[in-house]
Each structure stands twice: as C-alpha cells, then as structure tokens.
C-alpha cells in the first residue's frame, strides 16, 4: 500500500466543495458519487484570492495500474443534488500519475506528493496570469498589505502602500526588523508611492529607504524584473543568501514584491529548498498551504540552484555541520504524511498593535494565512 497526496489551488465561491476522481477504484473509477473530498489548508477568506486543497489517497500495490488518470471536480452547496463542475473539457485535459516518474517524490513514510495543481478552466488552461492580475488589482484598490507567515520569523507578501503598513503593520504587528524588497524601481515609484505622499515619484525609493531607517528596520533592495526569467534567475541566489544571513542574525524578515505572488515567493522557496534542504515537493506544498496565491516557479528555482550551490553551497554545508550552540535554529520540513488542513481553524486573537491606533485594523487571525487591512490616511475617501 502507498499513500499519494494530491494538492490543488483554486478560486471557489462560498460553500463550494472540491473533490478528486480518477480511473482507479481508489479514486472512484470516474464515479462522481465515490469522489474523494479535498480539505482546505485554510478556509477561503474571500473569493478574490485562491485557496489550497489537499487529500491523501491510499493505493494498494498489485491492484493499481502502472499509470492512472485523475481530475479535480467542484460542487456548489446543495448536497447530493448539486451539479458537479469538472476541470478542463473532456479526457484530453486529464491529469496523469506515472509511478516510475514519481519515485523521486516519495517522502516520509511512503507518501508520494503529486505536483501542486492549479484548477484548469474549460479551455484546459489555468489562466494564471488573469487570476494573478485580478488579485493584484484587488489589493491595489483596497490598499491592503496581504501577507503570510511561511515559517517562524519569516513573512512573504505584498508591498507597503501607506506609511501605516510599515510603522504599524510590519514593525508593531509583526515585529519585523528587516525587509527584502524585490520590486523594480518603477514598481516602487507606483505601488509604494503612498508611503511617501509628500515627495515626487522619482524620490520615492530614497524616501522609502529613509522611512525604514527611521523605524529601525533594515532595508535590502534587490530589484528583479517580474516578467523576465533571466532577471529572476540572476538575483535569486544572492537574495536567498541575504535572507539566510538576516535570519541567522536573529532578524524577523518580511520579503515582498508588488503582490507577494512571484518574485518574493521565489526567494522564500529558495531559502527552504537551497538552505534548509527541504525536499522540493514538501517545500511546494508547505508554501502553497501558507500562501495559496503563491506562484512556485519550478523552472526558475531549479535553474538558479546551480549558481547558488557554486557560490554559497560550502557556507550552507559548513553551517549544517556546525555543532556549536547558536540562537538560529533552522526549521525542519513539516511532518509527512499528516494533513495539516484538517486542524486548521479560524480563531480570533488579540491585536498585537495598539488597539487605539486609527491606522491599524486587524481582521480575525487565520492560523496559516493572515490579511490585514488599513484604512486610508486621514482626509482621504
């Protein structure tokens, strides 16, 4: 018997359930009445952002074929009478599991991790760019700082848009002591212009740096082009190394780009994969469970790995072999095969920031992911 974990990122409406069905009997034999339900790693906060769903399925050796096919399905509230929605259109959009190709992705006690999937629209495409743009414009319009805690003392998210995102969101609520910014100069001048409302657009980068310094937050700016793979590959090794140095020094680090979807996520993934040595799929599942909107670009991560190992691999190896006491303790990968989603809950927590501060409004805390909204500056609608 082997256990296979399936993961899916999808946008869903309220009260929609997600399931898995496939060609083998353990997956229902394409019978929707026997579909396997998936569980959300975190209950979806809004329909404006995706959620991450997982399930484990036990397959019995000797009974399963060498290859099987599967698909994800969704159903709105309404019990047995609700209509199922299949991803894609027809068998041409089926997903495949090939045991010989998945041997390297077995972790823990015989658990195979399938690639994290993204829901296929009727044309067979996940429409990632469209969904990413929608999420980005949503946080722009709402002037929200949307972030997730990946591991202890490490957050990834969107850029600050008003001073309160830095002075109260990062510093007071999260206790951030250092930030790594992956935005291009044009991004800083537009998306973070609200942090420096009294200066010209071209002066925003310099004034933003001063704002961080005034509040005792170390600021590291490593510009990367969001749509240029070579740019991201080029900056990733050094950015990961700088992140590692900050964490080793005891900093609480916030890594961001425009929306916290691609560039900043790559740096966090590189840290977990290159430095901590987590298996790739374990890293992928963990990051997606913490931040479902994250785009984990395998091609970029693997391409940049060689340069990281050439430049910094010896330092990482030496650190792992160090036996002397230290305050910095790298975190092991999350346990497999336990599905953390089953224990996720929404629970209200007390604000860490000053409750009387007019610029800080904390929502109910989410166990694995949190969004904090801030009202506009005084005098603005």
C-alpha positions in Angstrom: 0.0 0.0 0.0 1.2 3.5 -0.8 -0.2 6.9 0.0 -0.5 9.6 -2.6 -1.1 13.2 -1.7 -2.9 15.5 -4.1 -2.9 19.3 -3.9 -5.0 21.9 -5.7 -5.0 25.7 -5.9 -8.4 27.0 -7.0 -10.7 30.0 -6.7 -14.0 29.0 -5.2 -17.2 30.7 -4.3 -18.6 30.4 -0.7 -19.8 26.9 0.3 -18.2 25.2 -2.7 -16.6 21.8 -2.1 -13.6 20.3 -4.0 -13.1 16.6 -4.7 -10.9 14.2 -6.7 -12.0 11.5 -9.1 -9.9 9.2 -11.3 -9.6 6.0 -13.3 -8.7 3.6 -10.4 -11.1 2.3 -7.9 -9.5 4.1 -5.0 -10.4 7.3 -6.9 -13.9 6.2 -7.6 -13.4 4.8 -11.1 -14.7 8.1 -12.6 -17.9 7.7 -10.5 -18.7 11.1 -9.0 -20.7 9.5 -6.2 -17.4 8.0 -5.0 -15.2 11.1 -5.4 -12.6 11.8 -2.7 -13.2 15.1 -0.9 -10.3 17.5 -0.5 -9.8 19.7 2.5 -8.8 23.4 2.5 -5.5 24.1 4.1 -7.1 27.3 5.2 -10.8 28.2 4.8 -11.0 30.7 2.0 -11.3 34.3 3.2 -12.7 35.8 0.1 -13.5 34.9 -3.5 -10.8 37.4 -4.5 -8.0 35.0 -3.6 -7.4 31.3 -4.1 -7.4 28.5 -1.6 -5.3 25.4 -1.3 -6.9 22.0 -1.0 -5.3 18.6 -0.2 -6.2 15.0 0.3 -4.4 11.7 0.8 -5.4 8.5 -1.0 -4.2 5.0 -0.2 -3.4 2.9 -3.2 -2.9 -0.9 -2.9 0.2 -2.2 -4.7 -0.8 -5.0 -7.1 -4.2 -3.6 -7.7 -3.3 -0.2 -9.2 -2.2 0.1 -12.9 1.2 1.4 -13.8 -0.4 4.6 -14.8 -3.7 6.2 -13.8 -5.6 9.4 -14.7 -7.4 11.8 -12.5 -9.2 15.1 -12.4 -10.5 17.6 -9.8 -14.1 18.5 -9.6 -16.1 21.2 -7.7 -19.7 21.3 -6.5 -21.7 24.2 -5.0 -23.7 23.8 -1.9 -26.8 21.8 -2.3 -25.9 18.3 -1.1 -26.4 15.4 -3.5 -28.5 17.5 -5.8 -25.7 20.0 -6.5 -24.2 19.9 -10.0 -20.6 18.8 -10.4 -18.1 21.0 -12.3 -15.2 19.2 -14.0 -11.9 21.0 -14.6 -11.0 21.3 -18.2 -13.1 19.8 -21.0 -13.0 16.1 -21.7 -10.4 13.4 -21.4 -7.8 15.4 -23.2 -7.4 17.5 -20.0 -7.0 14.5 -17.7 -4.0 14.5 -15.3 -1.7 11.5 -15.2 0.2 9.8 -12.4 3.2 7.7 -13.6 4.8 5.7 -10.7 8.2 5.5 -12.4 8.4 9.2 -12.7 7.2 9.8 -9.1 9.7 7.7 -7.2 11.9 10.7 -6.5 8.9 12.5 -5.0 8.3 10.0 -2.2 8.9 11.5 1.2 8.3 10.4 4.8 6.8 7.0 5.3 5.9 6.1 1.8 4.0 9.2 0.8 4.1 10.4 -2.8 3.5 14.1 -3.4 1.9 14.9 -6.7 2.7 18.3 -8.2 0.6 21.1 -6.8 -2.1 21.6 -9.4 -3.9 24.7 -10.4 -7.6 24.3 -11.5 -8.0 24.1 -15.3 -10.6 26.3 -16.8 -12.8 24.9 -19.6 -10.1 25.6 -22.3 -7.6 23.5 -20.3 -5.6 26.5 -19.2 -5.3 27.6 -15.5 -5.5 31.3 -16.6 -2.8 32.0 -14.0 -2.0 35.4 -15.5 -5.6 36.5 -15.4 -6.1 35.4 -11.8 -2.8 37.0 -10.7 -3.8 40.3 -12.3 -7.2 40.2 -10.6 -5.6 39.5 -7.2 -3.1 42.3 -7.7 -5.7 44.9 -8.7 -7.9 43.9 -5.7 -5.1 44.6 -3.2 -4.2 47.8 -5.1 -7.8 49.1 -5.0 -8.3 48.2 -1.3 -4.8 49.5 -0.3 -4.2 46.2 1.5 -1.0 44.7 2.7 -1.6 41.0 2.1 1.0 38.7 3.7 1.6 35.1 5.0 3.9 33.7 7.6 5.9 30.9 6.0 8.0 29.7 8.9 8.7 31.4 12.2 10.1 34.9 11.8 9.7 34.9 8.0 6.8 36.5 6.2 6.1 36.9 2.5 3.6 39.3 1.0 2.7 42.4 -0.9 4.4 45.8 -0.8 3.5 48.5 1.7 1.2 51.1 0.2 0.8 53.6 3.0 3.1 54.6 5.9 1.0 52.6 8.4 1.8 49.4 6.6 5.4 49.9 7.7 5.0 51.7 11.0 2.2 49.6 12.4 1.8 46.6 10.1 5.4 45.5 9.9 7.0 47.0 12.9 4.3 46.7 15.6 2.0 43.9 14.5 4.6 41.5 13.1 7.7 42.7 14.8 9.6 42.9 11.6 13.3 44.0 11.9 14.4 43.6 8.3 12.8 43.6 4.8 13.9 42.4 1.4 12.3 44.2 -1.5 12.3 42.6 -5.0 10.4 45.4 -6.7 11.9 47.2 -9.7 12.3 51.0 -9.4 9.2 51.6 -11.4 7.2 49.4 -9.1 8.4 51.3 -6.0 7.5 54.6 -7.6 4.0 53.5 -8.4 2.9 50.8 -5.9 4.6 52.2 -2.9 4.2 55.9 -3.7 1.6 56.2 -0.9 4.2 55.5 1.7 5.9 58.8 0.7 2.9 61.0 -0.3 4.8 64.3 0.1 7.6 63.6 -2.4 7.9 63.3 -6.2 7.5 59.9 -7.8 11.2 59.7 -8.6 12.2 60.4 -5.0 10.0 57.6 -3.6 12.8 54.9 -3.5 15.2 57.1 -1.4 12.4 58.3 0.9 11.1 54.7 1.4 14.6 53.7 2.5 14.7 56.6 5.0 11.3 55.6 6.3 12.5 52.1 7.1 15.7 53.5 8.8 13.6 55.9 10.9 11.7 53.0 12.4 14.7 50.8 12.9 14.0 48.3 10.1 16.9 47.1 8.0 16.1 47.5 4.3 17.6 45.5 1.5 16.5 46.3 -2.1 17.2 43.7 -4.7 15.3 44.7 -7.9 14.1 41.9 -10.2 12.0 42.1 -13.3 8.7 40.2 -12.8 8.4 39.1 -16.4 12.0 38.3 -17.2 13.1 34.8 -16.2 16.8 35.6 -16.6 16.4 38.5 -14.2 14.8 36.4 -11.6 17.3 33.6 -12.0 20.1 36.2 -11.8 19.0 37.7 -8.4 17.7 34.6 -6.7 20.9 33.1 -5.4 22.2 36.3 -3.7 18.7 37.2 -2.4 18.3 33.7 -0.8 21.8 34.0 0.8 21.0 37.5 2.1 17.7 36.2 3.6 19.6 33.4 5.3 22.1 35.8 6.8 19.4 38.0 8.2 17.6 35.1 9.8 20.8 33.8 11.2 21.4 37.2 12.8 18.1 37.0 14.6 16.1 39.2 12.3 12.3 38.9 11.7 12.2 39.2 8.0 9.4 40.4 5.6 10.1 39.6 1.9 7.9 41.4 -0.7 7.4 42.4 -4.3 4.3 44.0 -5.7 1.7 41.4 -4.7 3.7 38.7 -3.0 3.0 36.2 -5.7 6.1 35.5 -7.8 9.4 37.3 -7.0 9.3 37.3 -3.2 7.9 33.8 -3.2 10.9 32.6 -5.2 13.2 33.9 -2.5 11.3 32.2 0.3 11.2 28.9 -1.7 14.9 29.1 -2.4 15.6 29.5 1.3 13.5 26.4 2.2 14.9 24.4 -0.7 18.6 25.5 -1.0 19.4 26.4 2.6 17.2 24.2 4.8 17.3 21.3 2.3 13.6 20.6 2.3 12.5 18.2 -0.5 11.2 20.2 -3.4 7.6 18.9 -3.2 7.5 19.3 0.6 8.6 22.9 0.1 6.0 23.4 -2.6 3.1 22.0 -0.5 4.1 24.0 2.5 4.4 27.3 0.7 1.1 26.8 -1.0 -0.6 25.9 2.2 0.6 29.1 3.8 0.1 31.3 0.8 -2.3 29.8 -1.8 -1.8 32.7 -4.2 1.9 32.0 -4.4 3.4 31.0 -7.8 6.1 28.4 -7.1 8.1 28.5 -10.4 10.0 25.2 -10.5 12.0 26.1 -13.6 13.3 29.3 -12.0 14.1 27.6 -8.7 16.0 24.7 -10.3 17.9 26.8 -12.8 19.1 29.2 -10.1 20.1 26.3 -7.8 23.3 25.5 -9.6 24.7 29.1 -9.1 23.6 29.2 -5.5 25.4 25.9 -4.8 28.5 27.1 -6.6 28.7 30.4 -4.7 27.2 29.7 -1.3 26.8 25.9 -1.1 30.0 25.5 1.0 28.7 28.0 3.5 25.4 26.2 3.9 27.2 22.9 4.3 29.5 24.3 6.9 26.6 25.8 8.8 24.7 22.5 8.8 27.8 20.7 10.2 28.4 23.3 13.0 27.9 21.7 16.4 28.4 24.8 18.5 25.4 26.4 20.2 23.6 29.1 18.3 20.4 31.1 18.6 19.5 30.4 15.0 17.8 27.0 14.6 16.8 26.1 11.0 13.3 24.6 11.0 12.8 21.0 9.7 10.2 20.4 7.0 6.6 19.9 8.1 5.7 16.4 9.0 4.5 14.0 6.4 2.0 12.4 6.0 -0.2 14.3 8.4 -2.6 16.7 6.6 -2.3 19.9 8.4 -5.5 21.2 6.8 -7.7 19.1 9.0 -6.5 21.0 12.0 -6.8 24.5 10.5 -9.3 26.8 12.2 -10.2 30.5 12.3 -9.9 31.9 15.8 -10.0 35.5 16.9 -6.8 36.7 18.6 -5.9 39.9 20.4 -4.2 42.6 18.3 -0.5 42.9 18.8 -0.7 46.6 17.8 -2.1 49.4 19.8 -5.8 49.0 19.5 -6.4 52.7 19.7 -4.2 53.4 16.7 -6.5 54.6 13.9 -4.3 53.2 11.2 -4.3 49.6 12.4 -7.4 47.4 11.9 -6.7 43.7 12.3 -9.0 41.0 11.0 -9.7 37.7 12.6 -6.4 35.8 12.6 -6.1 32.9 10.2 -3.9 30.0 11.5 -1.8 29.7 8.3 -2.5 32.9 6.5 -3.5 36.4 7.5 -4.6 39.6 5.8 -4.5 42.9 7.4 -6.4 45.9 6.1 -5.5 49.5 6.9 -7.9 52.5 6.4 -6.8 55.3 4.1 -4.9 58.2 5.5 -6.9 60.9 7.2 -8.7 63.2 4.8 -9.0 60.6 2.0 -12.1 59.0 1.0 
